[in-house]
Amino acid sequence: MIDTHCHIDDPRYTADLEAVIARQKDGGVEAILVPGVNLESCQTVPAVCSRFPGYLYPALGLHPEDVQADYKQVLAHIHDTVFHYSELFPESSPLVAIGEIGLDYHFSTEFKNEQHLAFREQLDWALTLGLPVMVHSRDATEDTLRIIREYHAKSGGQLRGVMHCFSGSRETANEYIRLGWKLGIGGVLTFKNSKLSETLRDIPLSSLVLETDAPYMAPVPHRGETNESRWMTYVAQKLSEVYQVPKKDIFESTKCTSKALFCIK
């Protein structure tokens, strides 16, 4: 299994990181992608990834909920870290994505315009560096799709990425897939009232990657606990029921898709 979205730089893990990583390896996790969300992440993500190169893979970006009035200064610092990552952190695995970026109107739209500007700037970084993006979209589907369609056309289809924690409609899913994007599937799939299983029935398995969003969004039967990458096995089990294929086929398909998208060897 490859976890394409895990905040393993969270303090809930770092105090005992060696043991945490050992549990994930024992649980069948072959690699973990670690997205950044703010200025602090420019230090915490490289720090953990430098401890486990070739197993933890970094991404950096400014999360929409962290976009504030000072976003330009914050982006300037993240930009410098992104564009000089290998020089600054030679012991880390190389940067594999720009993320976690996107739009989020759930709690506030105070900085909605700034979110749009930050999202666009970071998509430009991705195109310049030839990297995929990890996109967060909450209560902002129409605007997120509009911007991604624009960049799809602008880049001649070169912009690629994953819709993190996807739980949208079949129509939305098909539109992202039409644009060549992948859908990140995590613990939501196992929740009692989730309709994601119905949405995925007509979606190609090859368009999916596994993720956790750990320490959040733990799947049933661990809902409410601090999530771990190894628990993706419960998500894979649910996917095996949706697609009527053995769980090992889920592991293999999502692993191949993840490696191709993020250029993981």
LUMBAVEX-465306 format. One record per residue (C-alpha): chain; x, y, z. Coordinates in nm, 3 decimals, always signed. Example, Ala and Ser with C-alpha at 12.3 -4.5 7.8 and 13.67 -1.06 7.14 Angstrom:
<site A <+1.230 -0.450 +0.780>>
<site A <+1.367 -0.106 +0.714>>
***
This chain:
<site A <+0.000 +0.000 +0.000>>
<site A <+0.101 +0.360 -0.060>>
<site A <-0.054 +0.634 +0.153>>
<site A <-0.070 +0.936 -0.075>>
<site A <-0.172 +1.181 +0.199>>
<site A <-0.058 +1.153 +0.560>>
<site A <+0.038 +1.435 +0.797>>
<site A <+0.297 +1.225 +0.975>>
<site A <+0.483 +1.542 +1.078>>
<site A <+0.199 +1.597 +1.328>>
<site A <+0.317 +1.604 +1.693>>
<site A <+0.096 +1.303 +1.763>>
<site A <+0.349 +1.095 +1.569>>
<site A <+0.683 +1.268 +1.597>>
<site A <+0.747 +1.193 +1.966>>
<site A <+0.761 +0.822 +1.881>>
<site A <+0.823 +0.832 +1.507>>
<site A <+1.047 +0.525 +1.488>>
<site A <+0.776 +0.306 +1.640>>
<site A <+0.506 +0.467 +1.427>>
<site A <+0.699 +0.396 +1.106>>
<site A <+0.770 +0.039 +1.217>>
<site A <+0.396 -0.022 +1.264>>
<site A <+0.319 +0.107 +0.915>>
<site A <+0.587 -0.111 +0.757>>
<site A <+0.463 -0.415 +0.946>>
<site A <+0.114 -0.330 +0.826>>
<site A <+0.213 -0.344 +0.460>>
<site A <+0.264 +0.026 +0.388>>
<site A <+0.543 +0.068 +0.131>>
<site A <+0.557 +0.449 +0.113>>
<site A <+0.391 +0.755 +0.269>>
<site A <+0.350 +1.097 +0.109>>
<site A <+0.364 +1.386 +0.356>>
<site A <+0.193 +1.712 +0.247>>
<site A <+0.269 +2.055 +0.388>>
<site A <-0.005 +2.298 +0.486>>
<site A <+0.163 +2.618 +0.614>>
<site A <+0.488 +2.796 +0.691>>
<site A <+0.576 +2.564 +0.978>>
<site A <+0.550 +2.267 +0.741>>
<site A <+0.853 +2.397 +0.554>>
<site A <+1.052 +2.268 +0.850>>
<site A <+0.846 +1.980 +0.991>>
<site A <+0.785 +1.796 +0.662>>
<site A <+1.152 +1.794 +0.553>>
<site A <+1.255 +1.700 +0.907>>
<site A <+1.055 +1.376 +0.911>>
<site A <+1.125 +1.294 +0.547>>
<site A <+1.500 +1.333 +0.604>>
<site A <+1.481 +1.071 +0.876>>
<site A <+1.321 +0.814 +0.645>>
<site A <+1.433 +0.887 +0.287>>
<site A <+1.288 +0.651 +0.032>>
<site A <+0.991 +0.582 +0.260>>
<site A <+0.852 +0.926 +0.347>>
<site A <+0.808 +1.157 +0.046>>
<site A <+0.753 +1.533 +0.090>>
<site A <+0.508 +1.776 -0.065>>
<site A <+0.478 +2.143 +0.026>>
<site A <+0.201 +2.397 -0.014>>
<site A <-0.029 +2.645 +0.158>>
<site A <-0.360 +2.494 +0.268>>
<site A <-0.662 +2.715 +0.189>>
<site A <-0.761 +2.738 +0.556>>
<site A <-0.414 +2.881 +0.624>>
<site A <-0.455 +3.156 +0.365>>
<site A <-0.476 +3.482 +0.560>>
<site A <-0.405 +3.850 +0.497>>
<site A <-0.030 +3.783 +0.497>>
<site A <-0.054 +3.503 +0.240>>
<site A <+0.183 +3.672 -0.005>>
<site A <+0.470 +3.672 +0.243>>
<site A <+0.394 +3.314 +0.346>>
<site A <+0.381 +3.199 -0.016>>
<site A <+0.712 +3.371 -0.089>>
<site A <+0.881 +3.169 +0.185>>
<site A <+0.718 +2.841 +0.076>>
<site A <+0.815 +2.920 -0.285>>
<site A <+1.181 +2.956 -0.190>>
<site A <+1.171 +2.626 -0.001>>
<site A <+0.996 +2.445 -0.286>>
<site A <+1.229 +2.572 -0.558>>
<site A <+1.545 +2.498 -0.358>>
<site A <+1.425 +2.188 -0.176>>
<site A <+1.700 +1.948 -0.282>>
<site A <+1.970 +2.199 -0.188>>
<site A <+1.815 +2.280 +0.148>>
<site A <+1.736 +1.920 +0.244>>
<site A <+1.977 +1.688 +0.060>>
<site A <+1.907 +1.396 +0.298>>
<site A <+1.534 +1.395 +0.224>>
<site A <+1.353 +1.215 -0.055>>
<site A <+1.288 +1.458 -0.342>>
<site A <+0.977 +1.674 -0.345>>
<site A <+0.699 +1.476 -0.517>>
<site A <+0.410 +1.726 -0.528>>
<site A <+0.276 +2.071 -0.452>>
<site A <+0.020 +2.038 -0.179>>
<site A <-0.195 +2.051 +0.015>>
<site A <-0.353 +2.340 -0.178>>
<site A <-0.700 +2.433 -0.296>>
<site A <-1.019 +2.608 -0.183>>
<site A <-1.223 +2.579 +0.137>>
<site A <-1.535 +2.785 +0.211>>
<site A <-1.664 +2.562 +0.492>>
<site A <-1.591 +2.781 +0.794>>
<site A <-1.525 +3.118 +0.633>>
<site A <-1.514 +3.301 +0.301>>
<site A <-1.334 +3.604 +0.446>>
<site A <-1.022 +3.532 +0.240>>
<site A <-1.198 +3.374 -0.057>>
<site A <-1.026 +3.596 -0.314>>
<site A <-0.688 +3.537 -0.149>>
<site A <-0.752 +3.162 -0.159>>
<site A <-0.809 +3.186 -0.535>>
<site A <-0.489 +3.381 -0.587>>
<site A <-0.284 +3.144 -0.369>>
<site A <-0.431 +2.840 -0.543>>
<site A <-0.346 +2.976 -0.888>>
<site A <+0.008 +3.073 -0.789>>
<site A <+0.080 +2.726 -0.655>>
<site A <-0.065 +2.562 -0.966>>
<site A <+0.183 +2.774 -1.161>>
<site A <+0.465 +2.636 -0.944>>
<site A <+0.352 +2.283 -1.022>>
<site A <+0.356 +2.349 -1.395>>
<site A <+0.699 +2.514 -1.378>>
<site A <+0.846 +2.222 -1.183>>
<site A <+0.652 +1.948 -1.363>>
<site A <+0.502 +1.826 -1.035>>
<site A <+0.152 +1.696 -0.960>>
<site A <-0.071 +1.870 -0.706>>
<site A <-0.270 +1.754 -0.403>>
<site A <-0.595 +1.952 -0.404>>
<site A <-0.823 +2.012 -0.107>>
<site A <-1.175 +2.127 -0.197>>
<site A <-1.452 +2.172 +0.058>>
<site A <-1.779 +2.348 -0.019>>
<site A <-1.603 +2.491 -0.325>>
<site A <-1.658 +2.233 -0.600>>
<site A <-1.771 +2.475 -0.872>>
<site A <-1.479 +2.715 -0.827>>
<site A <-1.224 +2.435 -0.788>>
<site A <-1.337 +2.269 -1.108>>
<site A <-1.344 +2.597 -1.296>>
<site A <-0.984 +2.675 -1.203>>
<site A <-0.861 +2.323 -1.277>>
<site A <-1.037 +2.327 -1.616>>
<site A <-0.868 +2.661 -1.689>>
<site A <-0.524 +2.525 -1.599>>
<site A <-0.590 +2.204 -1.788>>
<site A <-0.648 +2.411 -2.103>>
<site A <-0.364 +2.650 -2.024>>
<site A <-0.114 +2.367 -1.982>>
<site A <-0.233 +2.156 -2.272>>
<site A <-0.336 +1.885 -2.028>>
<site A <+0.000 +1.882 -1.848>>
<site A <-0.139 +1.974 -1.506>>
<site A <-0.203 +1.656 -1.310>>
<site A <-0.299 +1.574 -0.957>>
<site A <-0.523 +1.408 -0.704>>
<site A <-0.845 +1.531 -0.548>>
<site A <-0.772 +1.475 -0.183>>
<site A <-1.038 +1.308 +0.035>>
<site A <-1.284 +1.285 -0.252>>
<site A <-1.648 +1.241 -0.149>>
<site A <-1.833 +1.423 -0.425>>
<site A <-2.091 +1.321 -0.682>>
<site A <-2.049 +1.080 -0.972>>
<site A <-2.072 +1.374 -1.213>>
<site A <-1.794 +1.559 -1.033>>
<site A <-1.581 +1.245 -1.021>>
<site A <-1.622 +1.187 -1.393>>
<site A <-1.526 +1.546 -1.470>>
<site A <-1.201 +1.519 -1.274>>
<site A <-1.125 +1.188 -1.447>>
<site A <-1.197 +1.345 -1.785>>
<site A <-0.930 +1.600 -1.700>>
<site A <-0.687 +1.318 -1.623>>
<site A <-0.699 +1.353 -1.245>>
<site A <-0.704 +1.086 -0.974>>
<site A <-0.934 +1.058 -0.673>>
<site A <-0.795 +1.012 -0.322>>
<site A <-1.004 +0.759 -0.132>>
<site A <-0.979 +0.725 +0.245>>
<site A <-1.174 +0.654 +0.559>>
<site A <-1.492 +0.828 +0.441>>
<site A <-1.563 +0.525 +0.225>>
<site A <-1.614 +0.312 +0.538>>
<site A <-1.847 +0.552 +0.720>>
<site A <-2.201 +0.430 +0.778>>
<site A <-2.384 +0.712 +0.598>>
<site A <-2.130 +0.760 +0.318>>
<site A <-2.265 +0.740 -0.037>>
<site A <-1.917 +0.717 -0.185>>
<site A <-1.952 +0.344 -0.258>>
<site A <-2.242 +0.416 -0.492>>
<site A <-2.048 +0.698 -0.660>>
<site A <-1.747 +0.475 -0.728>>
<site A <-1.932 +0.185 -0.889>>
<site A <-1.899 +0.335 -1.236>>
<site A <-1.556 +0.492 -1.178>>
<site A <-1.248 +0.310 -1.314>>
<site A <-1.038 +0.156 -1.038>>
<site A <-0.731 +0.287 -1.220>>
<site A <-0.843 +0.642 -1.131>>
<site A <-0.816 +0.586 -0.756>>
<site A <-0.534 +0.617 -0.505>>
<site A <-0.542 +0.530 -0.135>>
<site A <-0.488 +0.788 +0.135>>
<site A <-0.559 +0.850 +0.503>>
<site A <-0.537 +1.222 +0.584>>
<site A <-0.393 +1.089 +0.911>>
<site A <-0.412 +1.176 +1.194>>
<site A <-0.768 +1.257 +1.084>>
<site A <-1.047 +1.056 +0.919>>
<site A <-0.971 +0.713 +1.064>>
<site A <-1.177 +0.439 +0.896>>
<site A <-1.427 +0.211 +1.067>>
<site A <-1.352 +0.024 +1.298>>
<site A <-1.106 +0.287 +1.424>>
<site A <-1.320 +0.594 +1.369>>
<site A <-1.244 +0.860 +1.628>>
<site A <-0.891 +0.734 +1.690>>
<site A <-0.563 +0.882 +1.567>>
<site A <-0.546 +0.747 +1.213>>
<site A <-0.253 +0.545 +1.076>>
<site A <-0.149 +0.454 +0.723>>
<site A <-0.175 +0.080 +0.788>>
<site A <-0.549 +0.117 +0.837>>
<site A <-0.589 +0.178 +0.464>>
<site A <-0.647 -0.197 +0.456>>
<site A <-1.005 -0.132 +0.573>>
<site A <-1.056 +0.113 +0.287>>
<site A <-0.911 -0.142 +0.044>>
<site A <-1.148 -0.407 +0.179>>
<site A <-1.444 -0.179 +0.112>>
<site A <-1.314 -0.107 -0.238>>
<site A <-1.279 -0.479 -0.303>>
<site A <-1.651 -0.514 -0.225>>
<site A <-1.741 -0.221 -0.450>>
<site A <-1.537 -0.351 -0.745>>
<site A <-1.589 -0.721 -0.677>>
<site A <-1.218 -0.799 -0.699>>
<site A <-0.970 -0.942 -0.446>>
<site A <-0.819 -0.693 -0.203>>
<site A <-0.473 -0.763 -0.345>>
<site A <-0.595 -0.622 -0.678>>
<site A <-0.694 -0.300 -0.500>>
<site A <-0.349 -0.277 -0.345>>
<site A <-0.177 -0.337 -0.678>>
<site A <-0.389 -0.097 -0.883>>
<site A <-0.371 +0.193 -0.638>>
<site A <+0.002 +0.138 -0.586>>
<site A <+0.073 +0.148 -0.960>>
<site A <-0.140 +0.460 -1.003>>
<site A <+0.033 +0.633 -0.710>>
<site A <+0.382 +0.550 -0.837>>
<site A <+0.301 +0.679 -1.183>>
<site A <+0.138 +1.001 -1.064>>
<site A <+0.404 +1.095 -0.809>>
<site A <+0.704 +0.938 -0.987>>
<site A <+0.790 +0.717 -0.689>>
<site A <+1.045 +0.449 -0.765>>
***
